[in-house]
Amino acid sequence: MGTVVRRLLREAGRTYAEEAGIPLKDQPAALFKLLVLANLLSTRISSDIAMAAARELFEAGGGTARGLDRLTWQQRVDALGRAHYVRYDESTATRLGDMAEMVQDKYGGDLRRLPIQAERDRERAAALLKEFPGIGPTGVDIFCREAQAMWPWLRPYFDAQTLKGAERLGLPANPKKLADEVPEKDLARFAAALVRVARDKKLADTLLKG
């Protein structure tokens, strides 16, 4: 592991899930929470607000598909409002309710069934994820970047954002070569850190200067 990569993991190597208080475990509640976070991060809103919105929804009882489905539309709007997720609060509240209902209907509330349906194929998994309201290509990338911590068959998952961050730091733009920079267990953290670099040129400059 090179000096820049060590510095990167130390300064920015925290997954977005961990920051939102979501344990990266292959369990129904954790996977559903990650899907909610991916949905919230997909809109043009700051990641800090999206993570705060996720925490508010979970505290209100929306940390499982059943729990989020049971919240009224107004309760979802209010939770989003408390996090200042206001530009998209009404449409997002509707989407999240529809998503929770679909997770229950199609997967019995347990997203561990998704890899089985996808036969652990990344393209099939992406297509299944896109069936959820509010999850497009961006949401798929967010979910899979973090889910690779639990699902080895996704590794290495580096999307355009992570590769942009790698380029800024002079790291390989080839996903397989980039994956060789860190132990396999750190891939999700590494990907999240690279996304932060892609979004923050000052962070990149600081890391390069040391």
LINFEN-V403560 format. One record per residue. N is the residue number from 0. PSI is psi as a letter, one per 40 degrees, with the letter a starting at -180 (999 if undefined). Layout:
n=(N | N)
psi=(PSI | PSI)
This chain:
n=(0 | 1 | 2 | 3 | 4 | 5 | 6 | 7 | 8 | 9 | 10 | 11 | 12 | 13 | 14 | 15 | 16 | 17 | 18 | 19 | 20 | 21 | 22 | 23 | 24 | 25 | 26 | 27 | 28 | 29 | 30 | 31 | 32 | 33 | 34 | 35 | 36 | 37 | 38 | 39 | 40 | 41 | 42 | 43 | 44 | 45 | 46 | 47 | 48 | 49 | 50 | 51 | 52 | 53 | 54 | 55 | 56 | 57 | 58 | 59 | 60 | 61 | 62 | 63 | 64 | 65 | 66 | 67 | 68 | 69 | 70 | 71 | 72 | 73 | 74 | 75 | 76 | 77 | 78 | 79 | 80 | 81 | 82 | 83 | 84 | 85 | 86 | 87 | 88 | 89 | 90 | 91 | 92 | 93 | 94 | 95 | 96 | 97 | 98 | 99 | 100 | 101 | 102 | 103 | 104 | 105 | 106 | 107 | 108 | 109 | 110 | 111 | 112 | 113 | 114 | 115 | 116 | 117 | 118 | 119 | 120 | 121 | 122 | 123 | 124 | 125 | 126 | 127 | 128 | 129 | 130 | 131 | 132 | 133 | 134 | 135 | 136 | 137 | 138 | 139 | 140 | 141 | 142 | 143 | 144 | 145 | 146 | 147 | 148 | 149 | 150 | 151 | 152 | 153 | 154 | 155 | 156 | 157 | 158 | 159 | 160 | 161 | 162 | 163 | 164 | 165 | 166 | 167 | 168 | 169 | 170 | 171 | 172 | 173 | 174 | 175 | 176 | 177 | 178 | 179 | 180 | 181 | 182 | 183 | 184 | 185 | 186 | 187 | 188 | 189 | 190 | 191 | 192 | 193 | 194 | 195 | 196 | 197 | 198 | 199 | 200 | 201 | 202 | 203 | 204 | 205 | 206 | 207 | 208 | 209)
psi=(h | i | d | d | d | d | d | d | d | d | d | e | f | h | i | d | d | d | d | e | f | h | h | g | i | g | i | d | d | d | d | d | d | d | d | d | d | d | d | d | e | d | i | g | i | i | d | d | d | d | d | d | d | d | d | d | d | d | d | e | e | f | e | i | d | d | d | d | d | d | i | i | d | d | d | d | d | d | d | d | d | d | e | f | g | d | d | e | d | d | d | d | d | d | d | d | d | d | d | d | d | d | d | d | d | d | e | f | e | h | e | e | e | d | d | d | d | e | f | f | h | d | d | d | d | d | d | d | d | e | d | h | h | e | h | a | d | d | d | d | d | d | d | d | d | d | e | e | d | d | g | d | e | e | i | i | h | h | a | d | d | d | d | d | d | d | d | d | e | f | i | h | e | h | d | d | d | d | d | e | d | i | i | d | e | e | d | d | d | d | d | d | d | d | d | d | d | d | e | g | d | d | d | d | d | d | d | d | d | 999)
